Amino acid sequence: MSEGIAWIGAHHHTPPSAVPGMLGGISLTLARGVETDEFLINLGADLDELAARTPCRELRAPAGQPGRPSPQLNRAMYGTCGEWTYVLEDWGMATWATDYQGKVESMVPCEGEEILCLTANRFSLRP
C-alpha cells in the first residue's frame, strides 16, 4: 500500500451506530476545470452555508437553525487540492452520480471539465 493511503470502505457492511464517523456509504467526487462554487451549487449546496465557508470541524448545527435538524437528506464535506475540487458524502451514493444518471444537464461535463466519481451506489437497481 502506498504511504498515506488507506482503504475508506472497510466498514461498508457495518451498521452506522456500531462505529463513529463516516463509514462504507462514503462517496468521493472530484472535479477539475469547473469553478468550485458553480460545481457545488449544481450539486445542491446551500448558498448561505457556502458563502459562510465554515470549516467542517466548527459546524455544530446547520447554519441559521441552531439546535434544529437540517431539512436536507444528506450533507457533504468539500475542499480543494491543487486544481481539483473534492466532495465527500455519506448517504449511500454520490449526488453527482445520481443527477448524471438522471440526465440532469448541469451534471454533464463540458469540454475541458473532468469529473471522477467513486461511489458504492447502494441504491442501484441493477443486478
N, CA, C and O atoms as a printed pandas DataFrame, in Angstrom:
     atom_number atom_name residue_name chain_id  residue_number  x_coord  y_coord  z_coord
0              1         N          MET        A               1    0.851   -1.182    0.000
1              2        CA          MET        A               1    0.000    0.000    0.000
2              3         C          MET        A               1    0.892    1.238    0.000
3              4         O          MET        A               1    1.918    1.274    0.679
4              5         N          SER        A               2    0.501    2.234   -0.751
5              6        CA          SER        A               2    1.273    3.472   -0.827
6              7         C          SER        A               2    1.221    4.227    0.488
7              8         O          SER        A               2    0.235    4.152    1.221
8              9         N          GLU        A               3    2.274    4.946    0.777
9             10        CA          GLU        A               3    2.352    5.719    2.014
10            11         C          GLU        A               3    1.225    6.743    2.095
11            12         O          GLU        A               3    0.997    7.492    1.145
12            13         N          GLY        A               4    0.527    6.778    3.213
13            14        CA          GLY        A               4   -0.512    7.780    3.448
14            15         C          GLY        A               4   -1.861    7.458    2.844
15            16         O          GLY        A               4   -2.782    8.264    2.971
16            17         N          ILE        A               5   -2.024    6.305    2.186
17            18        CA          ILE        A               5   -3.303    5.951    1.584
18            19         C          ILE        A               5   -3.882    4.764    2.338
19            20         O          ILE        A               5   -3.179    3.791    2.609
20            21         N          ALA        A               6   -5.156    4.844    2.674
21            22        CA          ALA        A               6   -5.825    3.748    3.368
22            23         C          ALA        A               6   -7.185    3.517    2.735
23            24         O          ALA        A               6   -7.777    4.437    2.172
24            25         N          TRP        A               7   -7.674    2.313    2.823
25            26        CA          TRP        A               7   -8.993    1.965    2.286
26            27         C          TRP        A               7  -10.071    2.579    3.166
27            28         O          TRP        A               7  -10.093    2.345    4.375
28            29         N          ILE        A               8  -10.984    3.379    2.559
29            30        CA          ILE        A               8  -12.009    4.055    3.356
30            31         C          ILE        A               8  -13.311    3.267    3.418
31            32         O          ILE        A               8  -14.224    3.660    4.144
32            33         N          GLY        A               9  -13.421    2.171    2.682
33            34        CA          GLY        A               9  -14.661    1.407    2.677
34            35         C          GLY        A               9  -14.610    0.170    3.542
35            36         O          GLY        A               9  -15.416   -0.741    3.352
36            37         N          ALA        A              10  -13.692    0.105    4.482
37            38        CA          ALA        A              10  -13.515   -1.090    5.301
38            39         C          ALA        A              10  -14.761   -1.436    6.108
39            40         O          ALA        A              10  -14.959   -2.598    6.463
40            41         N          HIS        A              11  -15.587   -0.468    6.397
41            42        CA          HIS        A              11  -16.781   -0.700    7.214
42            43         C          HIS        A              11  -18.047   -0.685    6.367
43            44         O          HIS        A              11  -19.112   -0.311    6.858
44            45         N          HIS        A              12  -17.948   -1.081    5.111
45            46        CA          HIS        A              12  -19.086   -0.985    4.191
46            47         C          HIS        A              12  -20.344   -1.663    4.731
47            48         O          HIS        A              12  -21.448   -1.160    4.523
48            49         N          HIS        A              13  -20.197   -2.793    5.418
49            50        CA          HIS        A              13  -21.371   -3.511    5.909
50            51         C          HIS        A              13  -21.566   -3.370    7.420
51            52         O          HIS        A              13  -22.329   -4.129    8.020
52            53         N          THR        A              14  -20.888   -2.412    8.032
53            54        CA          THR        A              14  -21.020   -2.169    9.459
54            55         C          THR        A              14  -22.222   -1.262    9.705
55            56         O          THR        A              14  -22.346   -0.227    9.051
56            57         N          PRO        A              15  -23.123   -1.627   10.644
57            58        CA          PRO        A              15  -24.245   -0.725   10.946
58            59         C          PRO        A              15  -23.726    0.649   11.380
59            60         O          PRO        A              15  -22.745    0.724   12.120
60            61         N          PRO        A              16  -24.371    1.748   10.928
61            62        CA          PRO        A              16  -23.889    3.095   11.232
62            63         C          PRO        A              16  -23.696    3.376   12.717
63            64         O          PRO        A              16  -22.822    4.166   13.075
64            65         N          SER        A              17  -24.478    2.758   13.585
65            66        CA          SER        A              17  -24.366    3.039   15.018
66            67         C          SER        A              17  -23.215    2.279   15.681
67            68         O          SER        A              17  -22.876    2.567   16.829
68            69         N          ALA        A              18  -22.610    1.318   14.984
69            70        CA          ALA        A              18  -21.571    0.489   15.592
70            71         C          ALA        A              18  -20.225    1.194   15.705
71            72         O          ALA        A              18  -19.468    0.934   16.640
72            73         N          VAL        A              19  -19.923    2.070   14.775
73            74        CA          VAL        A              19  -18.627    2.742   14.738
74            75         C          VAL        A              19  -18.875    4.218   14.425
75            76         O          VAL        A              19  -19.628    4.515   13.499
76            77         N          PRO        A              20  -18.265    5.160   15.170
77            78        CA          PRO        A              20  -18.484    6.580   14.879
78            79         C          PRO        A              20  -17.803    7.003   13.590
79            80         O          PRO        A              20  -16.821    6.397   13.164
80            81         N          GLY        A              21  -18.335    8.051   12.974
81            82        CA          GLY        A              21  -17.705    8.623   11.785
82            83         C          GLY        A              21  -18.310    8.121   10.492
83            84         O          GLY        A              21  -19.291    7.377   10.491
84            85         N          MET        A              22  -17.704    8.541    9.386
85            86        CA          MET        A              22  -18.175    8.152    8.067
86            87         C          MET        A              22  -17.720    6.730    7.783
87            88         O          MET        A              22  -16.565    6.379    8.028
88            89         N          LEU        A              23  -18.626    5.916    7.267
89            90        CA          LEU        A              23  -18.322    4.511    7.057
90            91         C          LEU        A              23  -18.396    4.138    5.580
91            92         O          LEU        A              23  -17.954    4.906    4.725
92            93         N          GLY        A              24  -18.942    2.984    5.278
93            94        CA          GLY        A              24  -18.941    2.446    3.924
94            95         C          GLY        A              24  -19.818    3.168    2.940
95            96         O          GLY        A              24  -19.716    2.907    1.741
96            97         N          GLY        A              25  -20.674    4.063    3.382
97            98        CA          GLY        A              25  -21.521    4.806    2.463
98            99         C          GLY        A              25  -20.829    5.994    1.839
99           100         O          GLY        A              25  -21.471    6.789    1.153
100          101         N          ILE        A              26  -19.531    6.134    2.060
101          102        CA          ILE        A              26  -18.779    7.283    1.569
102          103         C          ILE        A              26  -18.710    7.293    0.047
103          104         O          ILE        A              26  -18.458    6.266   -0.583
104          105         N          SER        A              27  -18.933    8.449   -0.523
105          106        CA          SER        A              27  -18.730    8.680   -1.945
106          107         C          SER        A              27  -17.752    9.837   -2.089
107          108         O          SER        A              27  -17.771   10.781   -1.300
108          109         N          LEU        A              28  -16.906    9.754   -3.094
109          110        CA          LEU        A              28  -15.938   10.809   -3.379
110          111         C          LEU        A              28  -16.141   11.257   -4.818
111          112         O          LEU        A              28  -16.108   10.443   -5.741
112          113         N          THR        A              29  -16.349   12.547   -5.001
113          114        CA          THR        A              29  -16.472   13.117   -6.337
114          115         C          THR        A              29  -15.393   14.175   -6.493
115          116         O          THR        A              29  -15.238   15.039   -5.630
116          117         N          LEU        A              30  -14.651   14.114   -7.587
117          118        CA          LEU        A              30  -13.588   15.061   -7.902
118          119         C          LEU        A              30  -13.937   15.786   -9.192
119          120         O          LEU        A              30  -14.436   15.176  -10.138
120          121         N          ALA        A              31  -13.677   17.079   -9.230
121          122        CA          ALA        A              31  -13.943   17.863  -10.441
122          123         C          ALA        A              31  -12.768   18.784  -10.717
123          124         O          ALA        A              31  -12.202   19.390   -9.807
124          125         N          ARG        A              32  -12.413   18.876  -11.997
125          126        CA          ARG        A              32  -11.342   19.784  -12.418
126          127         C          ARG        A              32  -11.789   20.476  -13.698
127          128         O          ARG        A              32  -12.390   19.860  -14.578
128          129         N          GLY        A              33  -11.486   21.766  -13.784
129          130        CA          GLY        A              33  -11.859   22.523  -14.967
130          131         C          GLY        A              33  -13.197   23.221  -14.834
131          132         O          GLY        A              33  -13.658   23.870  -15.773
132          133         N          VAL        A              34  -13.822   23.094  -13.676
133          134        CA          VAL        A              34  -15.089   23.771  -13.394
134          135         C          VAL        A              34  -14.877   24.596  -12.119
135          136         O          VAL        A              34  -14.181   24.155  -11.205
136          137         N          GLU        A              35  -15.470   25.776  -12.058
137          138        CA          GLU        A              35  -15.325   26.647  -10.899
138          139         C          GLU        A              35  -15.959   25.979   -9.679
139          140         O          GLU        A              35  -17.065   25.445   -9.765
140          141         N          THR        A              36  -15.261   26.008   -8.549
141          142        CA          THR        A              36  -15.672   25.283   -7.348
142          143         C          THR        A              36  -17.098   25.615   -6.915
143          144         O          THR        A              36  -17.914   24.709   -6.750
144          145         N          ASP        A              37  -17.413   26.899   -6.727
145          146        CA          ASP        A              37  -18.757   27.250   -6.258
146          147         C          ASP        A              37  -19.829   26.818   -7.250
147          148         O          ASP        A              37  -20.892   26.351   -6.841
148          149         N          GLU        A              38  -19.571   26.962   -8.536
149          150        CA          GLU        A              38  -20.538   26.549   -9.556
150          151         C          GLU        A              38  -20.816   25.048   -9.436
151          152         O          GLU        A              38  -21.968   24.617   -9.493
152          153         N          PHE        A              39  -19.757   24.261   -9.270
153          154        CA          PHE        A              39  -19.920   22.818   -9.137
154          155         C          PHE        A              39  -20.731   22.474   -7.891
155          156         O          PHE        A              39  -21.642   21.649   -7.951
156          157         N          LEU        A              40  -20.403   23.104   -6.765
157          158        CA          LEU        A              40  -21.109   22.829   -5.514
158          159         C          LEU        A              40  -22.570   23.259   -5.578
159          160         O          LEU        A              40  -23.438   22.567   -5.044
160          161         N          ILE        A              41  -22.853   24.373   -6.213
161          162        CA          ILE        A              41  -24.240   24.829   -6.375
162          163         C          ILE        A              41  -25.014   23.843   -7.239
163          164         O          ILE        A              41  -26.167   23.529   -6.942
164          165         N          ASN        A              42  -24.386   23.350   -8.312
165          166        CA          ASN        A              42  -25.041   22.347   -9.153
166          167         C          ASN        A              42  -25.357   21.077   -8.370
167          168         O          ASN        A              42  -26.328   20.384   -8.675
168          169         N          LEU        A              43  -24.540   20.767   -7.361
169          170        CA          LEU        A              43  -24.797   19.603   -6.511
170          171         C          LEU        A              43  -25.878   19.874   -5.471
171          172         O          LEU        A              43  -26.341   18.949   -4.804
172          173         N          GLY        A              44  -26.282   21.137   -5.327
173          174        CA          GLY        A              44  -27.342   21.478   -4.378
174          175         C          GLY        A              44  -26.868   22.122   -3.097
175          176         O          GLY        A              44  -27.598   22.133   -2.106
176          177         N          ALA        A              45  -25.643   22.668   -3.091
177          178        CA          ALA        A              45  -25.121   23.318   -1.883
178          179         C          ALA        A              45  -26.028   24.464   -1.458
179          180         O          ALA        A              45  -26.559   25.196   -2.294
180          181         N          ASP        A              46  -26.197   24.607   -0.156
181          182        CA          ASP        A              46  -26.953   25.713    0.407
182          183         C          ASP        A              46  -26.128   26.986    0.212
183          184         O          ASP        A              46  -24.970   27.039    0.627
184          185         N          LEU        A              47  -26.707   28.003   -0.410
185          186        CA          LEU        A              47  -25.967   29.223   -0.737
186          187         C          LEU        A              47  -25.440   29.938    0.501
187          188         O          LEU        A              47  -24.320   30.447    0.486
188          189         N          ASP        A              48  -26.234   29.986    1.576
189          190        CA          ASP        A              48  -25.786   30.648    2.804
190          191         C          ASP        A              48  -24.622   29.894    3.444
191          192         O          ASP        A              48  -23.644   30.506    3.874
192          193         N          GLU        A              49  -24.726   28.564    3.507
193          194        CA          GLU        A              49  -23.642   27.770    4.077
194          195         C          GLU        A              49  -22.383   27.874    3.223
195          196         O          GLU        A              49  -21.274   27.941    3.754
196          197         N          LEU        A              50  -22.551   27.887    1.915
197          198        CA          LEU        A              50  -21.416   28.008    1.008
198          199         C          LEU        A              50  -20.728   29.361    1.191
199          200         O          LEU        A              50  -19.500   29.434    1.234
200          201         N          ALA        A              51  -21.509   30.419    1.298
201          202        CA          ALA        A              51  -20.948   31.758    1.477
202          203         C          ALA        A              51  -20.227   31.895    2.818
203          204         O          ALA        A              51  -19.246   32.631    2.921
204          205         N          ALA        A              52  -20.708   31.191    3.843
205          206        CA          ALA        A              52  -20.110   31.292    5.180
206          207         C          ALA        A              52  -18.724   30.649    5.244
207          208         O          ALA        A              52  -17.889   31.069    6.044
208          209         N          ARG        A              53  -18.470   29.638    4.411
209          210        CA          ARG        A              53  -17.173   28.940    4.369
210          211         C          ARG        A              53  -16.738   28.446    5.760
211          212         O          ARG        A              53  -15.560   28.511    6.110
212          213         N          THR        A              54  -17.705   27.954    6.542
213          214        CA          THR        A              54  -17.400   27.455    7.870
214          215         C          THR        A              54  -16.697   26.107    7.764
215          216         O          THR        A              54  -17.234   25.189    7.145
216          217         N          PRO        A              55  -15.515   25.964    8.348
217          218        CA          PRO        A              55  -14.839   24.660    8.319
218          219         C          PRO        A              55  -15.695   23.596    9.005
219          220         O          PRO        A              55  -16.371   23.875    9.995
220          221         N          CYS        A              56  -15.660   22.385    8.472
221          222        CA          CYS        A              56  -16.473   21.288    8.990
222          223         C          CYS        A              56  -16.289   21.094   10.492
223          224         O          CYS        A              56  -17.264   20.853   11.205
224          225         N          ARG        A              57  -15.072   21.194   10.976
225          226        CA          ARG        A              57  -14.813   20.950   12.400
226          227         C          ARG        A              57  -15.482   21.993   13.293
227          228         O          ARG        A              57  -15.627   21.769   14.494
228          229         N          GLU        A              58  -15.893   23.135   12.723
229          230        CA          GLU        A              58  -16.548   24.171   13.513
230          231         C          GLU        A              58  -18.073   24.108   13.444
231          232         O          GLU        A              58  -18.750   24.853   14.153
232          233         N          LEU        A              59  -18.616   23.242   12.611
233          234        CA          LEU        A              59  -20.067   23.139   12.491
234          235         C          LEU        A              59  -20.642   22.442   13.720
235          236         O          LEU        A              59  -20.180   21.366   14.101
236          237         N          ARG        A              60  -21.622   23.040   14.320
237          238        CA          ARG        A              60  -22.292   22.445   15.477
238          239         C          ARG        A              60  -23.742   22.119   15.128
239          240         O          ARG        A              60  -24.290   21.126   15.607
240          241         N          ALA        A              61  -24.353   22.941   14.306
241          242        CA          ALA        A              61  -25.738   22.765   13.868
242          243         C          ALA        A              61  -25.846   23.412   12.492
243          244         O          ALA        A              61  -25.029   24.268   12.151
244          245         N          PRO        A              62  -26.836   23.022   11.699
245          246        CA          PRO        A              62  -26.997   23.640   10.391
246          247         C          PRO        A              62  -27.087   25.161   10.500
247          248         O          PRO        A              62  -27.702   25.683   11.430
248          249         N          ALA        A              63  -26.479   25.868    9.559
249          250        CA          ALA        A              63  -26.473   27.328    9.558
250          251         C          ALA        A              63  -27.884   27.888    9.649
251          252         O          ALA        A              63  -28.776   27.455    8.920
252          253         N          GLY        A              64  -28.085   28.848   10.541
253          254        CA          GLY        A              64  -29.375   29.523   10.680
254          255         C          GLY        A              64  -30.423   28.735   11.454
255          256         O          GLY        A              64  -31.533   29.225   11.658
256          257         N          GLN        A              65  -30.085   27.503   11.895
257          258        CA          GLN        A              65  -31.060   26.686   12.598
258          259         C          GLN        A              65  -30.441   26.034   13.833
259          260         O          GLN        A              65  -30.470   24.808   13.946
260          261         N          PRO        A              66  -29.887   26.805   14.751
261          262        CA          PRO        A              66  -29.246   26.200   15.921
262          263         C          PRO        A              66  -30.191   25.259   16.670
263          264         O          PRO        A              66  -31.328   25.615   16.981
264          265         N          GLY        A              67  -29.699   24.057   16.952
265          266        CA          GLY        A              67  -30.468   23.098   17.721
266          267         C          GLY        A              67  -31.554   22.376   16.952
267          268         O          GLY        A              67  -32.252   21.537   17.522
268          269         N          ARG        A              68  -31.716   22.675   15.684
269          270        CA          ARG        A              68  -32.756   22.019   14.886
270          271         C          ARG        A              68  -32.106   21.165   13.809
271          272         O          ARG        A              68  -31.088   21.563   13.243
272          273         N          PRO        A              69  -32.677   19.993   13.512
273          274        CA          PRO        A              69  -32.103   19.152   12.466
274          275         C          PRO        A              69  -32.249   19.796   11.089
275          276         O          PRO        A              69  -33.191   20.544   10.829
276          277         N          SER        A              70  -31.309   19.493   10.234
277          278        CA          SER        A              70  -31.336   20.045    8.882
278          279         C          SER        A              70  -32.446   19.403    8.062
279          280         O          SER        A              70  -32.677   18.200    8.179
280          281         N          PRO        A              71  -33.139   20.182    7.235
281          282        CA          PRO        A              71  -34.167   19.594    6.378
282          283         C          PRO        A              71  -33.548   18.807    5.219
283          284         O          PRO        A              71  -34.259   18.082    4.523
284          285         N          GLN        A              72  -32.248   18.938    5.005
285          286        CA          GLN        A              72  -31.594   18.237    3.917
286          287         C          GLN        A              72  -31.528   16.745    4.204
287          288         O          GLN        A              72  -31.441   16.330    5.360
288          289         N          LEU        A              73  -31.569   15.938    3.143
289          290        CA          LEU        A              73  -31.463   14.496    3.296
290          291         C          LEU        A              73  -30.020   14.062    3.499
291          292         O          LEU        A              73  -29.765   13.054    4.158
292          293         N          ASN        A              74  -29.089   14.799    2.950
293          294        CA          ASN        A              74  -27.682   14.439    3.106
294          295         C          ASN        A              74  -26.834   15.694    3.207
295          296         O          ASN        A              74  -27.228   16.775    2.767
296          297         N          ARG        A              75  -25.663   15.525    3.795
297          298        CA          ARG        A              75  -24.726   16.623    3.925
298          299         C          ARG        A              75  -23.412   16.165    3.339
299          300         O          ARG        A              75  -23.158   14.966    3.227
300          301         N          ALA        A              76  -22.579   17.112    2.966
301          302        CA          ALA        A              76  -21.309   16.770    2.330
302          303         C          ALA        A              76  -20.202   17.665    2.867
303          304         O          ALA        A              76  -20.443   18.765    3.362
304          305         N          MET        A              77  -18.990   17.158    2.751
305          306        CA          MET        A              77  -17.808   17.964    3.039
306          307         C          MET        A              77  -17.134   18.210    1.699
307          308         O          MET        A              77  -17.172   17.356    0.814
308          309         N          TYR        A              78  -16.518   19.373    1.547
309          310        CA          TYR        A              78  -15.838   19.667    0.291
310          311         C          TYR        A              78  -14.545   20.403    0.580
311          312         O          TYR        A              78  -14.318   20.906    1.681
312          313         N          GLY        A              79  -13.716   20.449   -0.426
313          314        CA          GLY        A              79  -12.465   21.186   -0.319
314          315         C          GLY        A              79  -11.797   21.218   -1.681
315          316         O          GLY        A              79  -12.354   20.752   -2.675
316          317         N          THR        A              80  -10.615   21.765   -1.710
317          318        CA          THR        A              80   -9.852   21.806   -2.951
318          319         C          THR        A              80   -8.435   21.311   -2.684
319          320         O          THR        A              80   -7.920   21.421   -1.572
320          321         N          CYS        A              81   -7.829   20.775   -3.705
321          322        CA          CYS        A              81   -6.440   20.350   -3.666
322          323         C          CYS        A              81   -5.878   20.590   -5.057
323          324         O          CYS        A              81   -6.226   19.893   -6.010
324          325         N          GLY        A              82   -5.013   21.577   -5.161
325          326        CA          GLY        A              82   -4.499   21.945   -6.483
326          327         C          GLY        A              82   -5.640   22.408   -7.372
327          328         O          GLY        A              82   -6.408   23.292   -6.990
328          329         N          GLU        A              83   -5.755   21.823   -8.544
329          330        CA          GLU        A              83   -6.810   22.190   -9.492
330          331         C          GLU        A              83   -8.126   21.465   -9.226
331          332         O          GLU        A              83   -9.126   21.747   -9.886
332          333         N          TRP        A              84   -8.142   20.546   -8.277
333          334        CA          TRP        A              84   -9.309   19.690   -8.056
334          335         C          TRP        A              84  -10.194   20.197   -6.924
335          336         O          TRP        A              84   -9.704   20.682   -5.904
336          337         N          THR        A              85  -11.500   20.078   -7.118
337          338        CA          THR        A              85  -12.498   20.251   -6.060
338          339         C          THR        A              85  -12.935   18.850   -5.674
339          340         O          THR        A              85  -13.200   18.022   -6.545
340          341         N          TYR        A              86  -13.013   18.571   -4.369
341          342        CA          TYR        A              86  -13.484   17.247   -3.955
342          343         C          TYR        A              86  -14.702   17.386   -3.050
343          344         O          TYR        A              86  -14.841   18.357   -2.307
344          345         N          VAL        A              87  -15.574   16.395   -3.130
345          346        CA          VAL        A              87  -16.785   16.353   -2.325
346          347         C          VAL        A              87  -16.891   14.957   -1.723
347          348         O          VAL        A              87  -16.873   13.959   -2.444
348          349         N          LEU        A              88  -17.001   14.892   -0.394
349          350        CA          LEU        A              88  -17.197   13.633    0.331
350          351         C          LEU        A              88  -18.625   13.606    0.869
351          352         O          LEU        A              88  -19.062   14.543    1.536
352          353         N          GLU        A              89  -19.344   12.534    0.577
353          354        CA          GLU        A              89  -20.716   12.378    1.052
354          355         C          GLU        A              89  -20.845   11.029    1.751
355          356         O          GLU        A              89  -20.092   10.100    1.462
356          357         N          ASP        A              90  -21.798   10.925    2.666
357          358        CA          ASP        A              90  -22.013    9.688    3.412
358          359         C          ASP        A              90  -23.506    9.379    3.487
359          360         O          ASP        A              90  -24.102    9.393    4.564
360          361         N          TRP        A              91  -24.101    9.100    2.324
361          362        CA          TRP        A              91  -25.526    8.745    2.326
362          363         C          TRP        A              91  -25.831    7.567    1.411
363          364         O          TRP        A              91  -26.999    7.282    1.150
364          365         N          GLY        A              92  -24.805    6.876    0.919
365          366        CA          GLY        A              92  -25.028    5.674    0.134
366          367         C          GLY        A              92  -24.659    5.799   -1.321
367          368         O          GLY        A              92  -24.385    4.790   -1.972
368          369         N          MET        A              93  -24.641    6.994   -1.848
369          370        CA          MET        A              93  -24.167    7.222   -3.206
370          371         C          MET        A              93  -23.849    8.701   -3.390
371          372         O          MET        A              93  -24.137    9.513   -2.511
372          373         N          ALA        A              94  -23.263    9.050   -4.515
373          374        CA          ALA        A              94  -22.856   10.434   -4.768
374          375         C          ALA        A              94  -23.967   11.215   -5.463
375          376         O          ALA        A              94  -24.613   10.711   -6.382
376          377         N          THR        A              95  -24.181   12.446   -5.016
377          378        CA          THR        A              95  -25.183   13.305   -5.636
378          379         C          THR        A              95  -24.893   13.492   -7.121
379          380         O          THR        A              95  -25.812   13.454   -7.940
380          381         N          TRP        A              96  -23.615   13.695   -7.480
381          382        CA          TRP        A              96  -23.274   13.884   -8.893
382          383         C          TRP        A              96  -23.706   12.668   -9.708
383          384         O          TRP        A              96  -24.307   12.829  -10.770
384          385         N          ALA        A              97  -23.415   11.453   -9.235
385          386        CA          ALA        A              97  -23.776   10.239   -9.968
386          387         C          ALA        A              97  -25.285   10.110  -10.100
387          388         O          ALA        A              97  -25.785    9.728  -11.158
388          389         N          THR        A              98  -26.011   10.422   -9.043
389          390        CA          THR        A              98  -27.467   10.348   -9.074
390          391         C          THR        A              98  -28.017   11.272  -10.146
391          392         O          THR        A              98  -28.845   10.861  -10.959
392          393         N          ASP        A              99  -27.562   12.521  -10.151
393          394        CA          ASP        A              99  -28.070   13.501  -11.105
394          395         C          ASP        A              99  -27.585   13.220  -12.524
395          396         O          ASP        A              99  -28.336   13.413  -13.480
396          397         N          TYR        A             100  -26.335   12.764  -12.676
397          398        CA          TYR        A             100  -25.799   12.459  -14.007
398          399         C          TYR        A             100  -26.595   11.317  -14.629
399          400         O          TYR        A             100  -26.967   11.384  -15.801
400          401         N          GLN        A             101  -26.861   10.260  -13.842
401          402        CA          GLN        A             101  -27.644    9.130  -14.343
402          403         C          GLN        A             101  -29.087    9.543  -14.597
403          404         O          GLN        A             101  -29.759    8.976  -15.459
404          405         N          GLY        A             102  -29.561   10.530  -13.846
405          406        CA          GLY        A             102  -30.914   11.037  -14.028
406          407         C          GLY        A             102  -31.013   12.040  -15.162
407          408         O          GLY        A             102  -32.070   12.634  -15.377
408          409         N          LYS        A             103  -29.928   12.234  -15.884
409          410        CA          LYS        A             103  -29.865   13.114  -17.052
410          411         C          LYS        A             103  -30.079   14.591  -16.728
411          412         O          LYS        A             103  -30.691   15.319  -17.509
412          413         N          VAL        A             104  -29.570   15.033  -15.568
413          414        CA          VAL        A             104  -29.621   16.451  -15.223
414          415         C          VAL        A             104  -28.525   17.145  -16.034
415          416         O          VAL        A             104  -27.348   16.808  -15.904
416          417         N          GLU        A             105  -28.906   18.097  -16.857
417          418        CA          GLU        A             105  -27.978   18.719  -17.806
418          419         C          GLU        A             105  -26.759   19.362  -17.144
419          420         O          GLU        A             105  -25.661   19.298  -17.696
420          421         N          SER        A             106  -26.929   19.979  -15.972
421          422        CA          SER        A             106  -25.806   20.653  -15.320
422          423         C          SER        A             106  -24.752   19.675  -14.805
423          424         O          SER        A             106  -23.655   20.101  -14.443
424          425         N          MET        A             107  -25.052   18.381  -14.761
425          426        CA          MET        A             107  -24.092   17.379  -14.289
426          427         C          MET        A             107  -23.233   16.815  -15.418
427          428         O          MET        A             107  -22.239   16.139  -15.152
428          429         N          VAL        A             108  -23.587   17.075  -16.647
429          430        CA          VAL        A             108  -22.813   16.576  -17.784
430          431         C          VAL        A             108  -21.584   17.461  -17.948
431          432         O          VAL        A             108  -21.717   18.672  -18.123
432          433         N          PRO        A             109  -20.373   16.866  -17.891
433          434        CA          PRO        A             109  -19.157   17.680  -18.028
434          435         C          PRO        A             109  -19.078   18.349  -19.394
435          436         O          PRO        A             109  -19.398   17.744  -20.416
436          437         N          CYS        A             110  -18.650   19.600  -19.395
437          438        CA          CYS        A             110  -18.432   20.340  -20.634
438          439         C          CYS        A             110  -17.004   20.073  -21.111
439          440         O          CYS        A             110  -16.208   19.468  -20.393
440          441         N          GLU        A             111  -16.693   20.515  -22.295
441          442        CA          GLU        A             111  -15.339   20.360  -22.815
442          443         C          GLU        A             111  -14.350   21.040  -21.871
443          444         O          GLU        A             111  -14.559   22.183  -21.465
444          445         N          GLY        A             112  -13.281   20.340  -21.527
445          446        CA          GLY        A             112  -12.271   20.873  -20.619
446          447         C          GLY        A             112  -12.540   20.583  -19.149
447          448         O          GLY        A             112  -11.708   20.898  -18.298
448          449         N          GLU        A             113  -13.689   19.986  -18.837
449          450        CA          GLU        A             113  -14.020   19.620  -17.455
450          451         C          GLU        A             113  -13.804   18.120  -17.261
451          452         O          GLU        A             113  -14.080   17.316  -18.151
452          453         N          GLU        A             114  -13.308   17.765  -16.085
453          454        CA          GLU        A             114  -13.114   16.362  -15.747
454          455         C          GLU        A             114  -13.843   16.076  -14.439
455          456         O          GLU        A             114  -13.744   16.841  -13.479
456          457         N          ILE        A             115  -14.570   14.976  -14.416
457          458        CA          ILE        A             115  -15.278   14.543  -13.211
458          459         C          ILE        A             115  -14.883   13.088  -12.959
459          460         O          ILE        A             115  -14.913   12.257  -13.867
460          461         N          LEU        A             116  -14.516   12.800  -11.721
461          462        CA          LEU        A             116  -14.216   11.439  -11.294
462          463         C          LEU        A             116  -15.093   11.173  -10.083
463          464         O          LEU        A             116  -15.062   11.929   -9.112
464          465         N          CYS        A             117  -15.874   10.105  -10.136
465          466        CA          CYS        A             117  -16.828    9.835   -9.066
466          467         C          CYS        A             117  -16.684    8.390   -8.604
467          468         O          CYS        A             117  -16.840    7.457   -9.392
468          469         N          LEU        A             118  -16.382    8.215   -7.311
469          470        CA          LEU        A             118  -16.268    6.900   -6.698
470          471         C          LEU        A             118  -17.413    6.748   -5.707
471          472         O          LEU        A             118  -17.501    7.494   -4.733
472          473         N          THR        A             119  -18.285    5.785   -5.956
473          474        CA          THR        A             119  -19.454    5.613   -5.109
474          475         C          THR        A             119  -19.859    4.149   -5.068
475          476         O          THR        A             119  -19.723    3.427   -6.055
476          477         N          ALA        A             120  -20.356    3.722   -3.921
477          478        CA          ALA        A             120  -20.848    2.347   -3.780
478          479         C          ALA        A             120  -22.196    2.186   -4.462
479          480         O          ALA        A             120  -22.577    1.075   -4.830
480          481         N          ASN        A             121  -22.923    3.288   -4.634
481          482        CA          ASN        A             121  -24.244    3.281   -5.265
482          483         C          ASN        A             121  -25.126    2.197   -4.661
483          484         O          ASN        A             121  -25.621    1.318   -5.367
484          485         N          ARG        A             122  -25.314    2.268   -3.372
485          486        CA          ARG        A             122  -26.112    1.308   -2.621
486          487         C          ARG        A             122  -27.524    1.153   -3.148
487          488         O          ARG        A             122  -28.147    0.111   -2.945
488          489         N          PHE        A             123  -28.037    2.164   -3.818
489          490        CA          PHE        A             123  -29.429    2.179   -4.215
490          491         C          PHE        A             123  -29.649    1.789   -5.672
491          492         O          PHE        A             123  -30.759    1.925   -6.186
492          493         N          SER        A             124  -28.611    1.308   -6.338
493          494        CA          SER        A             124  -28.723    0.914   -7.736
494          495         C          SER        A             124  -29.664   -0.289   -7.855
495          496         O          SER        A             124  -29.616   -1.219   -7.051
496          497         N          LEU        A             125  -30.506   -0.243   -8.865
497          498        CA          LEU        A             125  -31.437   -1.351   -9.099
498          499         C          LEU        A             125  -30.858   -2.380  -10.061
499          500         O          LEU        A             125  -31.496   -3.396  -10.335
500          501         N          ARG        A             126  -29.670   -2.131  -10.571
501          502        CA          ARG        A             126  -29.049   -3.085  -11.497
502          503         C          ARG        A             126  -28.576   -4.307  -10.738
503          504         O          ARG        A             126  -28.150   -4.196   -9.589
504          505         N          PRO        A             127  -28.647   -5.520  -11.390
505          506        CA          PRO        A             127  -28.184   -6.740  -10.717
506          507         C          PRO        A             127  -26.695   -6.746  -10.517
507          508         O          PRO        A             127  -26.150   -7.703   -9.966
